């Protein structure tokens, strides 16, 4: 079963069953406003766009600084003169699933998409820490808003969005709550580190033991161990970790949250529904929340996931007419 929450109203099954109809409405509105996508949703899912000789689609390798350390990144530049709405992708722990199929589909749909590694991750300079992830995201957004970079990369600095998965979903909610000018936030299977912290403070239950053992295996994260993970979760203020408390900073933004019904890493009942309900109770957030068939990585529902993200992003993230 798929659920949509639009303005606090739960609509079981409607969003999925009518996604093609809604997509047609979104495209029609885009045509009127002059913000039409490069392709339809169906074509963006399966058809290569025509080559634009003057302003071709391309990949640009970047180095972005955060806290005095360089982070590697690459930007999938959409075809056309632009400037293009741009979505920054935030990976999870450690970042094996990069969701670049989503990034490529969004590019075919007229969005620039940027992927990067946080400090200390996968060769990025510095050491890796949970608490610095939002600052790294904000550094990337600041880079894209710089007029020199925006012009060169065909980026619309007024239409920036973020898409995070798992721990990247936490980072999306946390950084989205800190950036007043951000247009859209997409959180897929978002982790709530507040629950991890509670487990650590209770003396280390099954969750924290599993996390610590996993952290000790993550050689691609510089300076990050199970002991460091436990220390950070235990001593950093709970307000930094608990995603249910981020709603005030998300007011005025469009927020899409999606989780897999069979997700046993960030389960619907504990890490998803309480966060959605907290934001809805607060009000002021244009929130759409969906539960679709899928595990933590949406392994058997990638096309459905992509279709939902394309339709929602078309309606919310392209920028002002």
ChimeraX attribute file (.defattr): number of C-alpha atoms within 10 A of each C-alpha:
attribute: neighborCount
match mode: 1-to-1
recipient: residues
	/A:1	11
	/A:2	18
	/A:3	19
	/A:4	23
	/A:5	19
	/A:6	17
	/A:7	14
	/A:8	18
	/A:9	13
	/A:10	14
	/A:11	13
	/A:12	15
	/A:13	15
	/A:14	13
	/A:15	19
	/A:16	19
	/A:17	11
	/A:18	11
	/A:19	17
	/A:20	16
	/A:21	11
	/A:22	16
	/A:23	21
	/A:24	15
	/A:25	14
	/A:26	19
	/A:27	20
	/A:28	14
	/A:29	15
	/A:30	17
	/A:31	12
	/A:32	10
	/A:33	12
	/A:34	11
	/A:35	19
	/A:36	18
	/A:37	20
	/A:38	19
	/A:39	20
	/A:40	18
	/A:41	26
	/A:42	13
	/A:43	14
	/A:44	22
	/A:45	21
	/A:46	11
	/A:47	13
	/A:48	11
	/A:49	15
	/A:50	12
	/A:51	11
	/A:52	12
	/A:53	9
	/A:54	9
	/A:55	14
	/A:56	14
	/A:57	20
	/A:58	13
	/A:59	15
	/A:60	12
	/A:61	12
	/A:62	15
	/A:63	15
	/A:64	21
	/A:65	17
	/A:66	20
	/A:67	12
	/A:68	10
	/A:69	16
	/A:70	19
	/A:71	24
	/A:72	19
	/A:73	17
	/A:74	16
	/A:75	21
	/A:76	24
	/A:77	26
	/A:78	30
	/A:79	25
	/A:80	17
	/A:81	13
	/A:82	17
	/A:83	19
	/A:84	27
	/A:85	25
	/A:86	31
	/A:87	30
	/A:88	24
	/A:89	26
	/A:90	29
	/A:91	24
	/A:92	20
	/A:93	16
	/A:94	18
	/A:95	19
	/A:96	8
	/A:97	12
	/A:98	18
	/A:99	19
	/A:100	14
	/A:101	13
	/A:102	21
	/A:103	23
	/A:104	19
	/A:105	24
	/A:106	29
	/A:107	29
	/A:108	28
	/A:109	26
	/A:110	27
	/A:111	32
	/A:112	30
	/A:113	29
	/A:114	26
	/A:115	22
	/A:116	25
	/A:117	24
	/A:118	32
	/A:119	27
	/A:120	20
	/A:121	25
	/A:122	19
	/A:123	16
	/A:124	23
	/A:125	20
	/A:126	19
	/A:127	16
	/A:128	22
	/A:129	19
	/A:130	18
	/A:131	15
	/A:132	15
	/A:133	22
	/A:134	23
	/A:135	18
	/A:136	23
	/A:137	26
	/A:138	16
	/A:139	17
	/A:140	22
	/A:141	22
	/A:142	14
	/A:143	18
	/A:144	24
	/A:145	18
	/A:146	12
	/A:147	13
	/A:148	10
	/A:149	14
	/A:150	16
	/A:151	15
	/A:152	9
	/A:153	22
	/A:154	21
	/A:155	27
	/A:156	21
	/A:157	24
	/A:158	19
	/A:159	22
	/A:160	26
	/A:161	28
	/A:162	28
	/A:163	29
	/A:164	25
	/A:165	29
	/A:166	25
	/A:167	24
	/A:168	28
	/A:169	28
	/A:170	28
	/A:171	32
	/A:172	30
	/A:173	29
	/A:174	25
	/A:175	24
	/A:176	29
	/A:177	21
	/A:178	17
	/A:179	16
	/A:180	13
	/A:181	15
	/A:182	22
	/A:183	23
	/A:184	26
	/A:185	29
	/A:186	31
	/A:187	25
	/A:188	28
	/A:189	31
	/A:190	30
	/A:191	27
	/A:192	23
	/A:193	20
	/A:194	20
	/A:195	19
	/A:196	20
	/A:197	25
	/A:198	17
	/A:199	19
	/A:200	20
	/A:201	15
	/A:202	10
	/A:203	9
	/A:204	16
	/A:205	13
	/A:206	9
	/A:207	14
	/A:208	23
	/A:209	16
	/A:210	12
	/A:211	15
	/A:212	17
	/A:213	13
	/A:214	14
	/A:215	20
	/A:216	15
	/A:217	12
	/A:218	17
	/A:219	13
	/A:220	15
	/A:221	24
	/A:222	18
	/A:223	14
	/A:224	20
	/A:225	21
	/A:226	19
	/A:227	12
	/A:228	16
	/A:229	20
	/A:230	21
	/A:231	13
	/A:232	15
	/A:233	24
	/A:234	17
	/A:235	10
	/A:236	12
	/A:237	12
	/A:238	16
	/A:239	12
	/A:240	15
	/A:241	23
	/A:242	21
	/A:243	28
	/A:244	20
	/A:245	19
	/A:246	22
	/A:247	22
	/A:248	15
	/A:249	17
	/A:250	27
	/A:251	19
	/A:252	16
	/A:253	22
	/A:254	22
	/A:255	25
	/A:256	24
	/A:257	26
	/A:258	26
	/A:259	29
	/A:260	26
	/A:261	20
	/A:262	16
	/A:263	18
	/A:264	10
	/A:265	16
	/A:266	21
	/A:267	19
	/A:268	20
	/A:269	10
	/A:270	12
	/A:271	22
	/A:272	25
	/A:273	16
	/A:274	14
	/A:275	22
	/A:276	21
	/A:277	14
	/A:278	15
	/A:279	23
	/A:280	20
	/A:281	12
	/A:282	13
	/A:283	17
	/A:284	16
	/A:285	21
	/A:286	20
	/A:287	25
	/A:288	23
	/A:289	26
	/A:290	29
	/A:291	22
	/A:292	22
	/A:293	18
	/A:294	18
	/A:295	19
	/A:296	19
	/A:297	19
	/A:298	21
	/A:299	12
	/A:300	11
	/A:301	14
	/A:302	15
	/A:303	15
	/A:304	17
	/A:305	20
	/A:306	20
	/A:307	22
	/A:308	21
	/A:309	21
	/A:310	23
	/A:311	21
	/A:312	21
	/A:313	24
	/A:314	24
	/A:315	18
	/A:316	20
	/A:317	24
	/A:318	25
	/A:319	19
	/A:320	10
	/A:321	8
